Amino acid sequence: MKIVITPEIQFQTARSGGKGGQNVNKVETMVEGRWHVDTSARVTPEQKALIHQRLANRIHRDGCLLVKSQAARSQWMNKQEVIEKMNRMVAKALLQQASRKATQPTAASREKRLETKKRTALNKVLRKKINRDE
């Protein structure tokens, strides 16, 4: 299930650090994207609860999912990176995790475990001091 939240993302720009020389000092290339989870019309209340649970460390007190990008030298590329990251994070949070199926150990693995136990026990017996009386 793919949910595109791009139209609901609010963007803000700022001056970026890093590579770019004089360009860094005069152009706002860092892009910050905010998506308010609770007011979104694109996800159901159950999905909102899942997003809040799985992305709790990325959601601020005001309920906004915040993603920044300043890797590229152009504002447009950083904006595309923010959109991609945010859509990927939401899709991953909404992905249904497969439940674990309990299985029995195989006969070969049981035999191997017993052989290992026997070898370990033999090693421990061989470490003991020799009793001359016996």
PyRosetta script that sets phi, psi and omega in degrees:
from pyrosetta import init, pose_from_sequence

init()
pose = pose_from_sequence("MKIVITPEIQFQTARSGGKGGQNVNKVETMVEGRWHVDTSARVTPEQKALIHQRLANRIHRDGCLLVKSQAARSQWMNKQEVIEKMNRMVAKALLQQASRKATQPTAASREKRLETKKRTALNKVLRKKINRDE")
pose.set_psi(1, 119.9)
pose.set_omega(1, -176.9)
pose.set_phi(2, -111.6)
pose.set_psi(2, 122.2)
pose.set_omega(2, 177.8)
pose.set_phi(3, -113.9)
pose.set_psi(3, 125.0)
pose.set_omega(3, 179.7)
pose.set_phi(4, -99.9)
pose.set_psi(4, 116.5)
pose.set_omega(4, -177.3)
pose.set_phi(5, -102.9)
pose.set_psi(5, 6.0)
pose.set_omega(5, -174.1)
pose.set_phi(6, -51.3)
pose.set_psi(6, -44.2)
pose.set_omega(6, -178.5)
pose.set_phi(7, -64.2)
pose.set_psi(7, -20.8)
pose.set_omega(7, -177.1)
pose.set_phi(8, -95.0)
pose.set_psi(8, -1.3)
pose.set_omega(8, -179.2)
pose.set_phi(9, -81.1)
pose.set_psi(9, 132.8)
pose.set_omega(9, 176.0)
pose.set_phi(10, -103.0)
pose.set_psi(10, 130.3)
pose.set_omega(10, -176.1)
pose.set_phi(11, -106.4)
pose.set_psi(11, 147.4)
pose.set_omega(11, 176.2)
pose.set_phi(12, -140.4)
pose.set_psi(12, 140.4)
pose.set_omega(12, -178.8)
pose.set_phi(13, -114.9)
pose.set_psi(13, 157.5)
pose.set_omega(13, 176.9)
pose.set_phi(14, -154.4)
pose.set_psi(14, 168.8)
pose.set_omega(14, 177.4)
pose.set_phi(15, -70.2)
pose.set_psi(15, 137.5)
pose.set_omega(15, -175.3)
pose.set_phi(16, -100.0)
pose.set_psi(16, 155.1)
pose.set_omega(16, 172.4)
pose.set_phi(17, -94.0)
pose.set_psi(17, -174.4)
pose.set_omega(17, 174.2)
pose.set_phi(18, 87.8)
pose.set_psi(18, -158.3)
pose.set_omega(18, -173.4)
pose.set_phi(19, -67.2)
pose.set_psi(19, 155.5)
pose.set_omega(19, 178.8)
pose.set_phi(20, 137.8)
pose.set_psi(20, -11.1)
pose.set_omega(20, 177.1)
pose.set_phi(21, 61.8)
pose.set_psi(21, -134.3)
pose.set_omega(21, -179.4)
pose.set_phi(22, -64.8)
pose.set_psi(22, -25.4)
pose.set_omega(22, 179.3)
pose.set_phi(23, -57.8)
pose.set_psi(23, -35.9)
pose.set_omega(23, -178.9)
pose.set_phi(24, -62.8)
pose.set_psi(24, -35.6)
pose.set_omega(24, -175.8)
pose.set_phi(25, -75.7)
pose.set_psi(25, -19.7)
pose.set_omega(25, -174.4)
pose.set_phi(26, -119.1)
pose.set_psi(26, -12.8)
pose.set_omega(26, -176.6)
pose.set_phi(27, -119.2)
pose.set_psi(27, 136.3)
pose.set_omega(27, 178.1)
pose.set_phi(28, -86.9)
pose.set_psi(28, 94.4)
pose.set_omega(28, -176.3)
pose.set_phi(29, -100.9)
pose.set_psi(29, -19.7)
pose.set_omega(29, 178.9)
pose.set_phi(30, -72.7)
pose.set_psi(30, 131.3)
pose.set_omega(30, -179.5)
pose.set_phi(31, -117.7)
pose.set_psi(31, 134.8)
pose.set_omega(31, 178.6)
pose.set_phi(32, -120.0)
pose.set_psi(32, 123.9)
pose.set_omega(32, 179.3)
pose.set_phi(33, -109.0)
pose.set_psi(33, 134.2)
pose.set_omega(33, 178.2)
pose.set_phi(34, -123.5)
pose.set_psi(34, 134.2)
pose.set_omega(34, 176.3)
pose.set_phi(35, -130.4)
pose.set_psi(35, 119.3)
pose.set_omega(35, -178.9)
pose.set_phi(36, -82.8)
pose.set_psi(36, 111.2)
pose.set_omega(36, -173.3)
pose.set_phi(37, -66.9)
pose.set_psi(37, -45.8)
pose.set_omega(37, -173.4)
pose.set_phi(38, -67.7)
pose.set_psi(38, -30.9)
pose.set_omega(38, -178.3)
pose.set_phi(39, -94.0)
pose.set_psi(39, 3.2)
pose.set_omega(39, -178.1)
pose.set_phi(40, -68.9)
pose.set_psi(40, 135.9)
pose.set_omega(40, 177.9)
pose.set_phi(41, -94.9)
pose.set_psi(41, -4.1)
pose.set_omega(41, -175.5)
pose.set_phi(42, -91.7)
pose.set_psi(42, -9.4)
pose.set_omega(42, -179.6)
pose.set_phi(43, -127.2)
pose.set_psi(43, 150.7)
pose.set_omega(43, -180.0)
pose.set_phi(44, -80.2)
pose.set_psi(44, 164.4)
pose.set_omega(44, 177.4)
pose.set_phi(45, -58.4)
pose.set_psi(45, -35.2)
pose.set_omega(45, 177.8)
pose.set_phi(46, -65.6)
pose.set_psi(46, -41.6)
pose.set_omega(46, 179.2)
pose.set_phi(47, -67.3)
pose.set_psi(47, -36.8)
pose.set_omega(47, 177.4)
pose.set_phi(48, -61.9)
pose.set_psi(48, -41.5)
pose.set_omega(48, 178.7)
pose.set_phi(49, -63.6)
pose.set_psi(49, -41.8)
pose.set_omega(49, 177.8)
pose.set_phi(50, -62.2)
pose.set_psi(50, -44.4)
pose.set_omega(50, 179.6)
pose.set_phi(51, -62.5)
pose.set_psi(51, -44.4)
pose.set_omega(51, 178.5)
pose.set_phi(52, -61.2)
pose.set_psi(52, -38.5)
pose.set_omega(52, -178.3)
pose.set_phi(53, -70.7)
pose.set_psi(53, -47.3)
pose.set_omega(53, -172.7)
pose.set_phi(54, -84.7)
pose.set_psi(54, -21.9)
pose.set_omega(54, 179.1)
pose.set_phi(55, -115.4)
pose.set_psi(55, 30.9)
pose.set_omega(55, -175.8)
pose.set_phi(56, -57.8)
pose.set_psi(56, -36.0)
pose.set_omega(56, -178.3)
pose.set_phi(57, -76.7)
pose.set_psi(57, -11.4)
pose.set_omega(57, 179.8)
pose.set_phi(58, -104.7)
pose.set_psi(58, -10.2)
pose.set_omega(58, -178.3)
pose.set_phi(59, -97.8)
pose.set_psi(59, 129.7)
pose.set_omega(59, -178.6)
pose.set_phi(60, -80.2)
pose.set_psi(60, 174.0)
pose.set_omega(60, -178.9)
pose.set_phi(61, -58.1)
pose.set_psi(61, -33.3)
pose.set_omega(61, -178.5)
pose.set_phi(62, -79.3)
pose.set_psi(62, 0.7)
pose.set_omega(62, 175.7)
pose.set_phi(63, 88.8)
pose.set_psi(63, 13.2)
pose.set_omega(63, -179.6)
pose.set_phi(64, -98.0)
pose.set_psi(64, 135.7)
pose.set_omega(64, 171.4)
pose.set_phi(65, -84.6)
pose.set_psi(65, 124.7)
pose.set_omega(65, -173.7)
pose.set_phi(66, -115.6)
pose.set_psi(66, 128.3)
pose.set_omega(66, 177.0)
pose.set_phi(67, -134.4)
pose.set_psi(67, 133.2)
pose.set_omega(67, 179.0)
pose.set_phi(68, -117.8)
pose.set_psi(68, 153.4)
pose.set_omega(68, 172.9)
pose.set_phi(69, -147.6)
pose.set_psi(69, 130.7)
pose.set_omega(69, 174.9)
pose.set_phi(70, -141.3)
pose.set_psi(70, 23.0)
pose.set_omega(70, -176.4)
pose.set_phi(71, -72.7)
pose.set_psi(71, -39.0)
pose.set_omega(71, -176.5)
pose.set_phi(72, -88.5)
pose.set_psi(72, 165.3)
pose.set_omega(72, -179.5)
pose.set_phi(73, -89.4)
pose.set_psi(73, -7.3)
pose.set_omega(73, 179.3)
pose.set_phi(74, -116.4)
pose.set_psi(74, 147.1)
pose.set_omega(74, -179.3)
pose.set_phi(75, -63.9)
pose.set_psi(75, -40.0)
pose.set_omega(75, -177.7)
pose.set_phi(76, -61.8)
pose.set_psi(76, -43.9)
pose.set_omega(76, -179.6)
pose.set_phi(77, -66.6)
pose.set_psi(77, -38.7)
pose.set_omega(77, 177.6)
pose.set_phi(78, -66.3)
pose.set_psi(78, -36.0)
pose.set_omega(78, 177.8)
pose.set_phi(79, -65.0)
pose.set_psi(79, -42.5)
pose.set_omega(79, 177.8)
pose.set_phi(80, -63.1)
pose.set_psi(80, -38.2)
pose.set_omega(80, 178.7)
pose.set_phi(81, -64.1)
pose.set_psi(81, -41.9)
pose.set_omega(81, 178.9)
pose.set_phi(82, -63.1)
pose.set_psi(82, -45.6)
pose.set_omega(82, 179.9)
pose.set_phi(83, -60.3)
pose.set_psi(83, -46.5)
pose.set_omega(83, -178.8)
pose.set_phi(84, -63.2)
pose.set_psi(84, -46.7)
pose.set_omega(84, -179.7)
pose.set_phi(85, -60.2)
pose.set_psi(85, -46.2)
pose.set_omega(85, -175.3)
pose.set_phi(86, -66.5)
pose.set_psi(86, -45.1)
pose.set_omega(86, 178.5)
pose.set_phi(87, -62.7)
pose.set_psi(87, -38.8)
pose.set_omega(87, 179.0)
pose.set_phi(88, -65.6)
pose.set_psi(88, -42.7)
pose.set_omega(88, -179.7)
pose.set_phi(89, -63.2)
pose.set_psi(89, -44.0)
pose.set_omega(89, -179.4)
pose.set_phi(90, -66.4)
pose.set_psi(90, -42.5)
pose.set_omega(90, 179.0)
pose.set_phi(91, -61.9)
pose.set_psi(91, -41.5)
pose.set_omega(91, -179.9)
pose.set_phi(92, -67.7)
pose.set_psi(92, -36.9)
pose.set_omega(92, 179.5)
pose.set_phi(93, -67.6)
pose.set_psi(93, -31.1)
pose.set_omega(93, -178.1)
pose.set_phi(94, -89.7)
pose.set_psi(94, -5.2)
pose.set_omega(94, -179.8)
pose.set_phi(95, -67.4)
pose.set_psi(95, 130.9)
pose.set_omega(95, 179.7)
pose.set_phi(96, -75.7)
pose.set_psi(96, 124.0)
pose.set_omega(96, -179.7)
pose.set_phi(97, -82.9)
pose.set_psi(97, 134.4)
pose.set_omega(97, -179.5)
pose.set_phi(98, -70.4)
pose.set_psi(98, 137.4)
pose.set_omega(98, 178.8)
pose.set_phi(99, -79.6)
pose.set_psi(99, 147.9)
pose.set_omega(99, -178.1)
pose.set_phi(100, -76.3)
pose.set_psi(100, 133.7)
pose.set_omega(100, 177.1)
pose.set_phi(101, -96.2)
pose.set_psi(101, 123.7)
pose.set_omega(101, 179.8)
pose.set_phi(102, -71.8)
pose.set_psi(102, 134.7)
pose.set_omega(102, 178.9)
pose.set_phi(103, -128.2)
pose.set_psi(103, 161.7)
pose.set_omega(103, 177.6)
pose.set_phi(104, -93.8)
pose.set_psi(104, 147.7)
pose.set_omega(104, 176.1)
pose.set_phi(105, -66.6)
pose.set_psi(105, 146.6)
pose.set_omega(105, -178.9)
pose.set_phi(106, -74.5)
pose.set_psi(106, 164.1)
pose.set_omega(106, 179.6)
pose.set_phi(107, -63.2)
pose.set_psi(107, -39.4)
pose.set_omega(107, -179.7)
pose.set_phi(108, -64.4)
pose.set_psi(108, -40.8)
pose.set_omega(108, -179.5)
pose.set_phi(109, -69.7)
pose.set_psi(109, -34.8)
pose.set_omega(109, 176.3)
pose.set_phi(110, -64.6)
pose.set_psi(110, -44.5)
pose.set_omega(110, 179.3)
pose.set_phi(111, -62.3)
pose.set_psi(111, -42.5)
pose.set_omega(111, -179.9)
pose.set_phi(112, -63.3)
pose.set_psi(112, -41.7)
pose.set_omega(112, 179.0)
pose.set_phi(113, -61.5)
pose.set_psi(113, -44.5)
pose.set_omega(113, 180.0)
pose.set_phi(114, -65.2)
pose.set_psi(114, -39.2)
pose.set_omega(114, 177.9)
pose.set_phi(115, -63.2)
pose.set_psi(115, -41.5)
pose.set_omega(115, 179.1)
pose.set_phi(116, -63.8)
pose.set_psi(116, -41.6)
pose.set_omega(116, 179.0)
pose.set_phi(117, -63.4)
pose.set_psi(117, -41.3)
pose.set_omega(117, 179.8)
pose.set_phi(118, -64.1)
pose.set_psi(118, -42.4)
pose.set_omega(118, -180.0)
pose.set_phi(119, -63.8)
pose.set_psi(119, -42.5)
pose.set_omega(119, 179.0)
pose.set_phi(120, -64.2)
pose.set_psi(120, -42.9)
pose.set_omega(120, 178.8)
pose.set_phi(121, -61.9)
pose.set_psi(121, -41.8)
pose.set_omega(121, 178.9)
pose.set_phi(122, -62.8)
pose.set_psi(122, -42.1)
pose.set_omega(122, 177.4)
pose.set_phi(123, -58.7)
pose.set_psi(123, -42.8)
pose.set_omega(123, -178.2)
pose.set_phi(124, -68.1)
pose.set_psi(124, -37.0)
pose.set_omega(124, 177.8)
pose.set_phi(125, -65.3)
pose.set_psi(125, -41.0)
pose.set_omega(125, -179.0)
pose.set_phi(126, -68.7)
pose.set_psi(126, -21.0)
pose.set_omega(126, 179.3)
pose.set_phi(127, -78.0)
pose.set_psi(127, -20.3)
pose.set_omega(127, -176.0)
pose.set_phi(128, -68.0)
pose.set_psi(128, 157.3)
pose.set_omega(128, 176.6)
pose.set_phi(129, -71.6)
pose.set_psi(129, 148.1)
pose.set_omega(129, -179.7)
pose.set_phi(130, -80.4)
pose.set_psi(130, 129.6)
pose.set_omega(130, 178.7)
pose.set_phi(131, -96.5)
pose.set_psi(131, 113.5)
pose.set_omega(131, -175.2)
pose.set_phi(132, -71.2)
pose.set_psi(132, -21.5)
pose.set_omega(132, -177.0)
pose.set_phi(133, -70.7)
pose.set_psi(133, -25.2)
pose.set_omega(133, -175.1)
pose.set_phi(134, -84.2)
pose.dump_pdb("model.pdb")
